[in-house]
Amino acid sequence: MTDKSHKKPRLLSLDVMRGATVAAMILVNNPGDWGHTYAPLEHSVWNGCTPTDLVFPFFLYMVGVAIVFAMETRKEDAANHGQMILVACRRMLTLWAISWIIQLLYHHNTPPEVTGFGPKVSYVLGHLRLPGVLPRIGLVFFICAILYLKTTQRTRDWLMAFALIGYYVILTFIPVPGIGPANLKPETNLGAWLDRLVFSVNHLWRESHTWDPEGLLGTIPAIGTGLFGIRVGTWLKRTNVEAGTKVSWMFVYGVLAVLLGLIWDLFFPINKALWSSSFVLYTGGLATIALAFSYWMIDVQGRQKGVWFFVVFGMNAITAYVVGDVIGTVLDFIPMGQGVGLMGWINRSICMKLFSPYNASLARAIIYVLLSWIPMYWLYKKKIYIKV
């Protein structure tokens, strides 16, 4: 579905932050060589938080902020709620479908012994990863949209607190069936057990097949990230508060959340794969500080020079993410000789010849971002905004 009118006023700083986040997603997901990647561009092995670990929670946080700006006007009339919930449900299901279609078309590898079209399709379907980034975005969006429409801000604040505290209690106090006491290890925590029970090992993250960083139980605190964004979006939308006051309180709110996250980290570690409660507060606080700075500089002070590069991504954020996920594979269908496609040729003939291994890997990732940006720029110039 496309929208060429798009007459609603937009929060430009939100588009810039969302665009920068999508660009970062594409950058960290597509190095030229996973063995030569700078440490800040990799996820934490387990506990801790690198700059790369901030990318996904920042995006979910902005999903919450965007819900407020997209729904506030129509929310006032309860007669609109049913239709708005149906639209949110459709978007969630669409994101699930896109995730699985991408895997079917571009991200499957069958063992050499599996031959023939039928057996290959059967193998791929039997090893399709069911959780993932897009399914989590869809589910968090759907649940947060319902909560925004049907509850007050006070209720949502309580729900966020219950979600974070409840998740801590579940992971650290409930024994893991068949394993033993509660623990926070990758393969033996309660969330990993639940994912194996519900999805089976064949449908989990292909790097482990024993747990999934976007698993079921971790959706609870991820909803907390979305609610964090709704809280800040509601504050930003207020018309009876001056911009300077908004920014000041956002900085205070963000700093307090970071400090609480660091304190909680002492006994419930900051961990992206678990999406721990301390991780929600820490990353939500940093996102609030970043949005406060962006809002003040871009929307209030009007300093918008150079931001258009990220606006191009931000206006079609989900589409940009999908394009970034498949464009390399698509371009590799263009043969460049010696069994190498276009992206492989760029990496081998340009990046690896001009730079050291680490810089070549980074250069290839940057080229990937730029190639993903080109179709987004075309959509931007045509004023086409694809609503998934």
Secondary structure, DSSP 8 states (H G I E B T S, - for coil): -EES---S---HHHHHHHHHHHHHHHHHH--S-TTS--GGGS--SSSB--GGGGHHHHHHHHHHHHHHHHHHHHHTSGGGHHHHHHHHHHHHHHHHHHHHHHHHHHS----TT--SHHHHHHHHHHT---S-HHHHHHHHHHHHHHHHHHS-HHHHHHHHHHHHHHHHHHHHHS-BTTTBS----TTTSHHHHHHHHHH-GGGS-TTTSS--TT-STTHHHHHHHHHHHHHHHHHHH-SSS-HHHHHHHHHHHHHHHHHHHHHHTTTS--BTTTT-HHHHHHHHHHHHHHHHHHIIIIIIS---TTTHHHHHHHTTHHHHHHHHHHHHHHHTTSB-STT-BHHHHHIIIIIHHHS-HHHHHHHHHHHHHHHHHHHHHHHHHTT-EE--
